[in-house]
Amino acid sequence: MLKRSKKFYNWWHQNVAKRWAIYGSPARPSQDECNIIRGFIVSKHKNHPRILVLGATPEYRDLAHACKAEVTCIDISLEMIMSMPELMKHKKLVSQEIWIKANWLDMPLSSGYYDFVIGDLVVTNIPLESQTNFLAEIRRILKPNGYFITREYYPPQKRTIDLIVDETFKRGLSTKSINLLTWDLLAMAYNRQNKTATSTRMNNVLHQALMSAKTKQRKAQINRLALIVDRHYPPGKKWWILGKDEEKLLVKYFKIISIKYGHDHPRVAECPIYILKKQK
């Protein structure tokens, strides 16, 4: 990884930690989605499972503690891990966690150690050329009967920017509404040819709409949204999104036990939860 990209990656993580409180579903896992994951873990392992959380997602750390697990968090940004406990329910249990600052592609962890590895939108944060190595690394650290549970992203068909803007103002500029707006802009920014999306493109979608807006009212609406989106997702972030094709990659390393969906936010169909068992 180039020094420049490392610098940006650290900057993004430091800032997303500060912005996390204003994010919501579907950018963050919902209560129902967390209940699905917790329910599966409890059904398979009732006695203090070893759970690795990829990243610092407070909802996943909470559900791991609710399972009375040994909880390890691993992320390239230690600040990200350290800043999230204020958003957790089980704050008093944070001192029992194991924190590791490391790259997911080369985790300094023992082979065959974890019962469960859980992550949220994790594959999309790995460059396409490294996703195979990432999944192989997860398989390595899982016990022979271990499970990888991950919520992923299926890009929907693009909608028109006019429809997105109209729906946003119809809902009102609440936190929930803004999160749905940014999610829809992510789909608008998705390039189906090279399987990437960027926060720069998300912002450009609104700026292009601003340039082509025909009325002062529409210009004012779009300009207001552009300022909000720029604060939520500053230019520079990139995602690598295979969508449904991700399953072809997953089955090389895992058996798909089931694919679950939550029921408590409008974009659940775009957020499948894969429950995967380690291939022998």
C-alpha positions in Angstrom: 0.0 0.0 0.0 1.4 3.4 -0.9 2.3 5.9 1.8 -0.2 8.3 0.4 -3.1 5.8 0.6 -2.0 4.8 4.1 -2.2 8.4 5.1 -5.7 8.8 3.7 -6.8 5.5 5.2 -5.7 6.6 8.7 -7.4 10.0 8.2 -10.7 8.3 7.1 -10.8 6.0 10.1 -10.0 8.8 12.5 -12.8 10.9 11.1 -15.3 8.2 10.6 -14.9 7.4 14.3 -16.1 11.0 15.0 -18.9 10.8 12.5 -20.2 7.3 13.5 -22.8 8.6 15.9 -24.7 10.3 13.0 -24.6 7.2 10.9 -27.5 4.8 11.1 -29.1 1.8 9.2 -28.4 0.7 6.6 -24.8 2.1 6.9 -24.8 0.5 10.4 -26.3 -2.9 11.3 -29.8 -2.6 12.6 -31.2 -4.1 15.8 -33.0 -6.9 13.9 -29.8 -7.7 11.9 -27.8 -7.9 15.1 -30.5 -10.2 16.7 -30.1 -12.5 13.7 -26.4 -12.8 14.2 -26.6 -13.1 18.0 -29.3 -15.8 17.7 -27.2 -17.9 15.4 -24.1 -17.6 17.6 -26.1 -18.6 20.7 -27.7 -21.6 18.9 -24.3 -22.9 18.0 -22.1 -22.1 21.0 -23.5 -21.3 24.4 -20.3 -21.4 26.5 -18.0 -18.4 26.1 -17.3 -18.5 22.4 -14.2 -16.8 21.0 -15.4 -14.0 18.7 -13.2 -11.8 16.4 -14.8 -8.5 15.4 -13.4 -7.2 12.1 -13.2 -3.5 12.8 -14.8 -1.7 15.7 -18.6 -1.8 15.0 -20.2 -1.1 18.4 -23.3 -3.1 17.6 -21.2 -6.2 17.0 -19.1 -5.7 20.1 -22.3 -5.4 22.1 -23.8 -8.6 20.7 -20.5 -10.5 21.3 -20.5 -9.4 24.9 -24.2 -10.4 25.2 -23.0 -13.9 24.1 -20.6 -13.9 27.0 -17.7 -14.2 24.5 -14.0 -13.6 24.6 -14.0 -10.6 22.3 -11.2 -9.5 20.1 -11.3 -6.4 17.9 -8.9 -6.0 15.0 -8.5 -2.9 12.8 -5.7 -0.9 11.1 -6.8 2.1 13.2 -6.5 1.7 16.9 -8.3 5.1 17.3 -11.3 3.6 15.6 -11.5 0.8 18.2 -10.9 3.1 21.1 -13.5 5.7 20.1 -16.5 3.4 19.7 -17.2 2.3 23.3 -19.1 5.5 24.0 -21.7 4.2 21.5 -21.9 0.8 23.1 -24.4 -0.6 25.6 -21.9 -2.8 27.4 -19.3 -0.1 28.1 -18.2 -1.8 31.4 -17.1 -4.9 29.5 -14.8 -3.0 27.1 -11.9 -3.4 29.5 -12.2 -7.2 28.9 -11.7 -6.9 25.1 -8.5 -7.7 23.3 -7.5 -4.9 20.9 -5.2 -5.5 17.9 -3.9 -2.9 15.5 -3.2 -4.8 12.2 -4.1 -5.2 8.6 -6.9 -7.8 7.9 -4.8 -9.3 5.1 -2.0 -10.3 7.5 -3.5 -10.8 11.0 -1.1 -11.7 13.8 -3.5 -14.3 15.1 -3.2 -18.0 15.8 -4.6 -20.4 13.2 -7.8 -22.3 14.2 -8.5 -20.1 17.3 -11.8 -18.4 16.8 -15.3 -19.9 16.9 -16.8 -16.9 15.0 -15.5 -14.0 12.9 -18.0 -11.3 12.4 -17.8 -8.2 10.2 -20.0 -5.5 8.7 -19.6 -4.6 5.0 -16.0 -5.8 5.3 -15.4 -7.4 1.9 -16.3 -4.2 0.2 -13.4 -2.5 2.0 -10.9 -4.8 0.5 -9.5 -4.2 -3.0 -10.7 -6.8 -5.5 -7.2 -8.2 -6.0 -6.9 -8.8 -2.3 -10.3 -10.2 -1.5 -9.2 -13.8 -2.0 -6.3 -13.4 0.4 -8.6 -11.8 2.9 -11.1 -14.7 2.9 -8.2 -17.2 3.1 -6.9 -15.4 6.2 -10.4 -15.5 7.9 -10.6 -19.3 7.1 -7.1 -19.8 8.6 -7.9 -18.3 12.0 -11.3 -20.1 12.4 -11.6 -23.3 14.2 -12.4 -26.4 12.0 -16.2 -25.9 12.7 -15.9 -22.1 12.9 -18.2 -19.6 11.2 -17.7 -16.3 9.3 -20.8 -14.0 9.6 -20.8 -10.9 7.5 -23.4 -8.4 6.4 -22.7 -7.3 2.8 -24.1 -5.0 0.1 -26.1 -5.7 -3.1 -26.2 -2.6 -5.2 -29.8 -2.0 -6.4 -30.7 -0.6 -9.8 -29.9 3.1 -10.0 -32.8 5.5 -9.3 -33.0 9.0 -10.7 -31.4 11.8 -8.7 -34.7 13.8 -8.9 -36.6 10.9 -7.2 -33.9 10.6 -4.5 -34.0 14.4 -3.8 -37.8 14.4 -3.7 -38.1 11.5 -1.4 -35.4 12.9 1.0 -37.3 16.2 1.4 -40.6 14.4 1.7 -39.2 12.4 4.6 -37.7 15.5 6.1 -34.0 16.0 6.9 -33.8 13.7 9.8 -30.8 11.4 10.6 -32.7 8.5 9.2 -33.5 10.3 6.0 -29.9 11.4 5.5 -28.7 7.9 6.0 -31.1 6.6 3.3 -30.0 9.5 1.0 -26.3 8.6 1.3 -27.1 4.9 0.8 -29.0 5.7 -2.4 -26.1 7.9 -3.6 -23.8 5.0 -3.1 -25.8 3.0 -5.6 -25.7 6.0 -8.0 -21.9 6.1 -7.6 -21.5 2.4 -8.3 -19.7 1.5 -11.5 -20.9 -2.0 -12.5 -18.0 -2.4 -15.0 -15.1 -2.1 -12.6 -17.1 -3.0 -9.4 -16.2 0.2 -7.5 -17.9 3.1 -5.8 -16.3 6.2 -4.3 -17.4 8.9 -2.0 -16.0 11.3 -4.6 -18.6 10.0 -7.1 -21.3 10.2 -4.5 -20.6 13.9 -4.1 -20.2 14.4 -7.9 -23.7 13.0 -8.4 -25.2 15.9 -6.4 -22.9 18.5 -7.9 -23.8 17.4 -11.4 -27.5 17.6 -10.5 -26.9 21.0 -9.1 -25.5 22.2 -12.4 -28.5 20.9 -14.3 -31.2 22.0 -11.9 -33.7 24.2 -13.6 -35.3 26.1 -10.7 -33.9 28.1 -7.8 -35.8 25.9 -5.3 -34.2 22.7 -6.7 -30.8 24.3 -6.7 -31.2 25.2 -3.1 -32.4 21.7 -2.1 -29.5 20.0 -3.9 -27.0 22.4 -2.5 -28.2 21.8 1.0 -28.0 18.0 0.5 -24.5 18.3 -1.1 -23.2 20.1 2.0 -24.6 17.4 4.3 -23.3 14.5 2.2 -19.8 16.1 2.0 -19.7 16.0 5.8 -20.9 12.4 6.0 -18.8 11.0 3.2 -15.9 13.3 2.3 -14.3 12.7 -1.1 -11.5 10.1 -1.2 -13.1 6.8 0.1 -13.3 3.8 -2.2 -15.3 0.6 -2.0 -14.9 -2.6 -4.1 -18.4 -4.2 -4.5 -19.0 -7.5 -6.2 -22.7 -7.7 -5.2 -24.3 -11.0 -5.9 -21.1 -12.2 -7.6 -19.4 -12.2 -4.2 -21.0 -15.6 -3.5 -18.7 -17.1 -6.2 -15.7 -15.9 -4.1 -17.2 -16.9 -0.7 -17.8 -20.5 -1.7 -14.2 -21.1 -2.4 -13.5 -20.9 1.3 -16.8 -21.4 3.1 -20.0 -23.3 2.8 -23.1 -21.0 2.8 -25.3 -22.1 5.6 -27.9 -19.5 5.1 -28.5 -15.9 3.9 -30.6 -13.8 6.3 -32.3 -10.4 6.0 -33.4 -8.0 8.7 -36.9 -6.4 8.7 -36.5 -3.1 10.3 -35.2 -0.6 7.7 -36.2 0.2 4.1 -33.0 -1.2 2.5 -32.8 -4.7 4.1 -33.0 -6.4 0.7 -29.7 -4.8 -0.2 -28.0 -6.0 3.0 -27.8 -9.8 3.1 -26.3 -11.5 6.1 -24.1 -14.4 5.1 -23.7 -17.2 7.6 -20.7 -19.1 6.4 -19.0 -22.3 7.7 -15.4 -22.9 7.2 -14.6 -25.3 4.4 -12.4 -28.2 5.5 
